[in-house]
Amino acid sequence: MGEVKLLEYNREWVLLFKREEELLRSILENIAVAVEHIGSTSVPGLAAKPCIDIAVGVRGLAELTEHHIMQLNQAGYEHVEHAEFPHRRFFRKGEWRAGTHHVHVYEFGTRYWQDNLLFRDHLRNNKEDRNLYIALKRTLAQQFPNDRAGYTAAKHPFIEEILTKARQSVSHN
């Protein structure tokens, strides 16, 4: 099911994102509205699985054609079908199953796009919640050492709690 291995924050993750951002922009230049570093590796100080998560915003998912998918495949990205996530297209690059890079293609501006940025920005700006998330991730990594799906599912209530808090904060500003 996949090993859960957390590493301390590494500044190199920003450079790995930048390198991949350039590649993705060159492949998706005619459809990418925005490319953002998301996930735990995008939050300074946050322990993370060593996988760079990238959100690519497009005007509509139908813009992602077979030609784009073929170009992403040639760049080392495997297209992974997830029927339970019809609001995104998902690609992974790197070692089998886990991958070192995950690309999530969303329609720009949708709730799914916004939630990823809202969660990231909240953790970047709120040390207390960031520390709570680190503690939770470490506990869950011990609880689910070989079950990435279980680890990810167990984080979901905390993520929803943070998103609720972050939305309230944004609506009051």
Beta strands, then each sheet from edge to edge (+ up, - down):
strand 1: 32-38
strand 2: 52-58
strand 3: 77-80
strand 4: 88-93
strand 5: 101-107
sheet 1: 1+ 2- 5- 4+ 3-
end
